[in-house]
């Protein structure tokens, strides 16, 4: 995983990338109205914060110094009114910012999940699950927080500084320049810390993703960990990651902790200069006492927004790593996609135009097909195969020979790097992905069930299926009897991943799920290799029923399950070594014959020993 981290996060900008944040704000376009209102509220908050010290100056010069209380009541009423308006503004600020934070997180998560549904298998081949989980959780939280609160604070800080500086310059430009003389060194120090903080936080995010991946692998591989007695080794590796995370987080916190006190120290120096030189002018009677107090208040409060701005910049630097990761995922283009012309006719995954979808008969042709993965590994080379509708094609061969690749290409999970694949005589790129995969039934070696009931899991094959159609599909694959023996029958909870059912029961439910959609093309990817012989016979009987009249691919580990296939293809190094039905291949006494007889002898010996 660490190699993946380094590959995807080297050579990033070392400064705040405003183009990146501008791009991110486009995703907040749905909340444009709220953001505009929030901007005006922030202007009002900042304006009143600027006004309050000026009101204090007026009170000192007109009531405290003179000892005159005439007009004090009216002044007090105005002051209370201003404070009341400010309280309303702050309430609006908190409400709007919280709303934007929640809605933006929801919106980005929805976009991210949508993109994950669209991406092809190649993305998941190279991207760790923990990495994706980190983007969809902590990274999105960080982004929504900084957009709603951080940018709000930035607007407030900038308006405050401009307002303070404007009023100060209006009353005494010389004293203003003296007071703000600490701003240039503060700016230079900020540039230095900007790079340090961004580097540190980027490293924190990288290691955090590694830790998320560690958690994922630990949970999903718990059984393997136990059988290999790797608990201590796993704990050692995890401790190393968490130690690196701790060290990097402490380093990032130290930089942030140093930055803010420096800002406050320089601010105090500015306040001291204001008091020193302003006090002299008061003694010389060239400045009123109220004006001096206003300058001191402004000089103190001026560096509060500077401090807030510095903090926000640090947060922006922290969140920029998250922004880079999230946008890289959302903007990743799928390797497999429909052309605009195809979408116009047949629709896309989310807006299918089913009325334009032609019926799938099931003729499939591989015409001079070659395929290589992105790393350059070539799996198929000039592969040609013609399959008639309703034909059952069994694929056998060594691991890595190209069996699964042939099936994945036929299902358009991948696309040929050379050549073309025809469905019913038409290049399948001229039809939509949704059209093909809606006519596809796929049963994996290790069936995956979703949390919910048996009925829910079968209905995932076709969401509009009625209860009667679900029962009919279960009966067709001989799953109905065992389902009815359960306490709640079809309403029985299967548990996470189907953990409350046996492997054979999960496999039968996955068969029912595939068949309820009434697909024209069926794929069985070693669907019986992980179950016992008795359950295999039940499933084999279900297979024989299911495959009738459908074009089907069967990737087989147990050769006894494919003796009735119309054609058996022996694949080696991406090429067809032998092909024919079971009888013809046995008569040839070649590779398939040796494979079958050896396996038959082993199975017979195993049955005798079991008896």
N, C-alpha and C positions, 0 to 999 in steps of 0.2 A: 504493500500500500504506500510505503514511503516514497517509492520511485514515482508512483502516480502523482503524489503530492508535489514533488519537486518539478515534474514535467509540466504541471498545469499552473504553477505559481512563480516560476522564474520570470525575470525580465518584465516585471510590472512597474508601472509608474511609481516613483518614490515621493511624489507630491500629490496633493488632493487633485483628483481628476474631475474638474467641473463638468466636462462633457459627459462623464459617467453619471453624475448626479442629475444632470439635465435629462439624460435618457431615462433614468429611474423615475423622475417626476412625471414622465409621460404616462407611466402606469397608474399615477394618481389622478389622471384626467377625470375619472368618474366622480371624484370628490372636489372638483375644481371650485364649485360654488362654496363649499364649506371652507376650502383653503383661502378663498378670497375674503370671506367673512372673518376668518381667523386672522388674516393679515390686517384688516381694519381694526379688529379688537386689539391686536398687538400695538398698532399705531396709537390707539386711544390710551392703552396702558402706559406706553412709553411717554406719551405727551403729558399725562397727569403726573408721572414720576418726575418729569422735568419741571412742571408747574409748581409742585409742592414746595421746594426750596425757595422759589421766587415769592410764594405767599408768605413764607417764614421771614424773608427779607423785608417785605412790606410791613409785616406785623412789628418787627423790631424797630424799623425806622419811624413808623407812624404811631406806635402805641408804647413800646418799651422805653425807647430813648426819650421821647417827648413827655411820657407820663400822661398822655391824653387818651381817654377811653371813648371819645366820641367816634361813632362808627364801628366800634368793636363788635357790637351785636350783629350788625349786618355782615361784617367780615367773618365772624364765627359761623354764621349760617351758610355763607358761601363755602367755607372750609369744610364744614360737615357734608354739604352737598357734593363737593369734589370727592371726598373720601367715600361717600355712598356710591357714586358713579364708578369709582375705582373697584369697589367690592363687587359690583355687578359685572364689570369687565373681567375681573379675575375668575368669577364663576363661569362666565361664558368661555373664557380661555381654557379652563380645565375641561369643561364639557366638550368643546369642539375638538381639542387636541386628543382627548381620550377616544372620541368617536372616530377621528381620522386614523388613529393608531390601530384600532380594532378592525376597521373596514379595510384599511390598506393591507394589513396582514392577511385577512381573509381573501382579498382580491389576488395578491401575489401567490398565495398558496394554491388558489384555484387555477391560476395560470400555470404554475409549476406542475401541478398534478395533471393538467390537461396536456402539457408538453410531454410529460413522462409517458402518457398513454400513446402519444403519437410517435415517439422515438422507436427506431428499429432495434433489433436484437443486438446489433453491433455496438450500440451505446452501452448496453448492459454487460456486454462481454468485457468491456475495458473499464467500467466505472463501478467501484465497490458500493455495496448497499449502504454501508455506514456513512460513506461520503455523501450520498444522496439524502439520507435521513438528516444529516447535519445541516444541509442546505435548507431543507423543508421545515426545520424546526428553529434552532437557535439563530441561524443566519437571517431568516425572515423576521423573527422577533426583533433582532437588532436593527434591521432596516426600518421597520414600521415605527419603532421607537424614535430613531434619530430623525426621521422625516417629520413626524408629528410634534415632537418636543424639541429636538435639537435645532431644527431650522426655525421653529418658532422663537426659541431663545436667541438665535442669531439675529433675526429681524428686530427683536426687542433691544438687543445690545447695540446694534448699529444705529437705530433711531435714537436711543438714549444718548450715545456718545455725540451724535451730530447735534442733538438738541442742547446738551450741556455746553458743548463747544461754542455753539451759536450764541447762546445767552451770555456766556463768559466773554467772548470777543466783543459783544455789543457794549458791555459795561467797562471792560478794561483789557485792551488787547495785549498790552505789555505783560501784565500779570498772568494772562492766559498762556502766553508763549512760555513764560517761566514755569508755570505749573505743568504744562504739557511737554516740557523738554525731555521728560523721561520716556516719551512714546517711541522715538526712533530706536534707542537701544532695546526697548521691549520688543519692537518689531523684529530686530535682528535675532534676538534670543528665541523668539517664536519660530522663525524659519529653521533654526538649528534643531529645536525640539520637535518640529513637525516631522522631519525625516526620521528621527530616532523613535518617536512614538509609533509612527506608521509601520516601520520595520518590525518593532516589537509585537504589535498587535497582530500583524499578518502572520507571524510565527505562531502566536497563540491560537489563531483560527486553524492553521494547518494541523497542529498537534491535537486540537480538539476534535477534528474530523477523524484523525487516526484513532483516538480513544473511542469515538462513537462506533467506528468500524470494529474495534476490539470487542466492544460490548455485543455487537451484532454477531460476530463470529463465535464468541463464547456461548451465547444463548443457542444459536442454531446448531452449533457443533458440540453441544454438551455431552451427547452420547459418545461421540468419538473421543472427546477429551477423557472421559471415564475409562474407556476401553484401552486407550494408549497410556493411561496414567500420566497425563501431561499437566495435572493441576499445578504442580510447583513451577514447571517451566512457563506455563501461561501466566501465573502470578508474577513471576520474575519479569517477563516481557511487559506486562501491564504496569508494573511498578516503574519500569524504565520510562514508559510513555508518560505516566502521570508525574514522575519526577521532572521530566523535561517540560511538561505543561506547567508545573508549579514554578520552575525556575524562570521560564519565559514570561509567565503572568506576573511574577514578582518584578522582573526587569521592566516590563511595561508599566506596572503600577509605580515603580520608582521614578521613571521618567515623567509620568503624569504628576506625581506628587512633588517633584522638584519644580516643575513648570509653574504650577499655581502659586506656591510661596514666593517665587521670584517676581511674579506679576504683582502680588500683594505688597512685597517689599518696595518695588519701584513705585507703586501707587502711594505708599506711605511717604516716600521721598517727595513725590509730587505734592502731597498734602502739606508736608513740612515746608516746602518752598513757598507754597501759597500763604501759609500762616506767617512765615518770616517776612516776606516782602509786602504782603497785604497789611500786616500789623504795623509796619513802618508807615504805610500810607494813611492808616487810620490815625496814628499819632500825629502825622503832619496835616491831618484834617483834609487830605485830598481824596479820601474814600470814606463812605459812611460805614458805621459798625454793621448795619444790616447787610450791606454789600459784601463786607468781609466774611460774615457768617455764611452768606449765600455761596461765595467762592470756596470756602472750606467744605461746605456740604457738597457742592458740585465736584470738587477735587476728590473727595472721599467716594462719592457715588459714581464718578466718572470711571474709576478703576474697577468698580463692581461689574459693569457690563464688559469692560476689557477682560476681567477675569472670567466672566461667563462666556465671552467670545473665545477665549483661549481654551476653556473647557470644552466648548462645542466643537472647536477645530480638532481637539484631541479625540473627541467622540466620532467626528466625521472620519478621521484617519482610521480609527478602530473599525468603524462600520464599512469603510471603503472596501476592505478585504471581503466582507460579507456581500457587499453590492456586486463586486466582481464575480463572486462565485454564483450568486443567484442569477444575475443577468446572463452569465455564460451558459447556465443550464436552460433558462427560458428561451434564449436565442439560438440554442443548438438546433441545427437543421437535421431532420431525419435523412438517413441515406436512402430510405424507401419512401417515395411520395408520388402522388398523382399529378399529372400536368394540369394546367389551368383548363385546357380543352376538355380533358376527361372530367374534371370537377364540374364544369358547366353542364355536361350531359348527365353524369351519374351522381353528382353530389360528392360530399366528403364524409369522413367518419362520423361527424356530428350532425350533418344535415344531408342524409342520403336521399337520393331521388329514386326510391325503389320502383316507382312506376316505369322507369326507363331501364331497369336491370333486365337483361336477357336471361332466359332460363339456362342453367348449366346442365349440359348433357353428360359431360365427363370425359370427352376425348382430350388427352394431354400429350403434347409432343415436345420433346427436348431436341432442339435443332442446333448441332455443333456448339453445345454449351460448355464454356469454361468458367471456372470460378476460383478466385484467390482472395484470401482475407487481406485486410489492410496492411498487415505486417509482411505481406509478400508471399505467405505460404499458399501454394497452389494445391487445390484439392481435386478439382475436375479439369480435364483437358480434352476439348473437342468431343464432349459426351453427346450421344444421340440415342433417343429412345422414343418409340411410338406406342402409346397406350390407348386402347379402345375403351369407350364408355362401358362401365360395369365390370371391367376387368380387375382382378386382384393381383397386384404385383408384390411379391415378397422380395426383400433385400437382405442378403446375408453377406458376411465378410468380417474381416478382422476389425478391431477397434481402430478408428482413424482412416478407414478405407474410403469413406465418402458417402456412406449410406444416409446418415442424417442430413448431410448437405444436400443430397438429391431431393429429399423430402422437403427441407426448408426452402429450397429454391422453388419447388412446385407450389408451395403454400405462399410464396412471395414474402417470407420472412427475411430473405435475402434476395438479391437480384443477380443474374449472370453478369460477369465482367466481360464476357464475349458470348455471341450467339443469342438465341431467343427461345422463349418458352411459349407455346401456343395452347390456349384453352378453347376447345371446340373450333379450332382452325384460325383463331385470332390471337395475336400477340397480347399476352395478359396485361401489358403496360397500357394498352388501349382501352382497358376496362378499369374500374376503380378497385382499390384495395379492399374496400368494404364489401363490394359485390362478390369478390372471390372468397374472402374469409367468412362471409355470412353463409356460404355454401360449403363450409369446411367443418368437419368433425375431427377432433384431435384428442387422442387418449395417450397420456404419457406413461412412462415406466413407473414413476413415483407420482401418483395422482395427488393433486392439491385440492382440498376442499376449503371453502370459506366458513368462517364462524356463522352459525345460524342453524336452521333445521335442515333435515334431509330434503324436504319439499323445496326450500329456498335454493339449495345447491343444485337440484335438478332443473329448477326454473331459470337458473343463470344461463342455461343454454339458449333459452328463448323467453324473454321476460313476459311476453304476453300469453304464454302457455297456460291453459286452464288446468284445474286440478285433475280433470279426467285425462287430459293428455299426458300429465306427469305420471299418473298411475299406469297408463298404457305403455309409456316409454320404459318404466321400471319393470313391467311384466315382460316386455320384449327382450330384456337383457337378464331375465330371471333374478331380479333384485326384489321383486314385490314380496315374496314369501318371507325373507329374512327381515324386511322392513316391518311387515305386519306383526312379527313376533316381538318387536320392541314396545316399550311401555306406552309411548305416544305415537307409535307408527310413523307416519310421514312428518309429524311435528316434533320428532325427537331431535334434540340438539346434538350436533356432531362434534362440538368443541373446536378449539383453535387448530386449524390445519387438519381437521377430521380426526383428532387424537383420540376420540372416544370410540372409534370404529377400528376394526381390523383392516389390514392392507387389502384383503380380498373384498371386503364390504365397500371400502373407499373406491376400489377399482370399478366395481359394479355400478356404484352411484355415478362415477365419472363417465361410464358408458352411457347410462341413462341421460345424463346431462348433455352428452354429445349427440345422442340420437333424437332428443326432443326437438332439436332444431331442424330435423329431417334434411341433413346435408347430402349433397350430391357426391362429394369427395370425402373419403374417410382415411385417417392416418392412425395407425397403431404403432407406437414407438416402444418396442419391447414391453408391451403391456402386460405380459404374463411372467416376466423373468424374475419378479421379486415375490412370488406367491407359491404356496405349496401345490403339490400335484393334484390333490382333490379339488381345490378351489380353481386350479387351472382348467380342469375339465368343465366346470360350470361356466367359467368365462369363455372357454373355447366354443361351447355350445351357443353362448350369447353372441360371440363374434360371427359365427356362421349365419345366424339370423340377421345380424346388423348389416353385414356386408353384401347381402343379396341385392343385386341391381344397382350397386354403387361402385364407382371407381375408387379403388382403395390401395393404399401402400401399407405393407406390414414389414416393419423392421423386427427381425426375429433373432432371439438368442437361443430359444428352444426350437429346434428344427421340426420337432414333432407337431408343432402348431401350424406349420405352413404347407403340409403335404397336399392340402386341397387347393392351394393357390393356383390360379390360371398360369402364372409364369413366375419362375424364381430366377432372380438375377444374382449371380455371385460377383460381388464387387471387390476389386483389389487395386489400390493406388488410383482410385478415381476412374477406373475403366471396368467394363463388363468382361469378366473372365469366362463365365459360362452363363447360359440362360436356357430355359425350357421348363416344362412341368416336372414334378417330382419323379415320375416314372422314367422320363427320358434322361434326366440327369443321373439317375441311379444306374441306368443301362450304360451310360457313357463311362462310368467308373473313374471320374476325374476328381477334381478338388471337392466338389459337393458330396460325392459318394464317400470319400474318406472322412469328411467332416461329419456327415450324418451317421455313418456306421460307428465311428468312435464315440459320438455322443450317445447313440442308442445303447451301446455296450455299457457305458458309464451309468446311464439311467437304469438299466436292468440290474446292474450290480447294486445300485443304491436301493432299489425296491426290495431286492432279496435281503439285504442287510437290515432294512427297516422291518421287514416281516419277521 
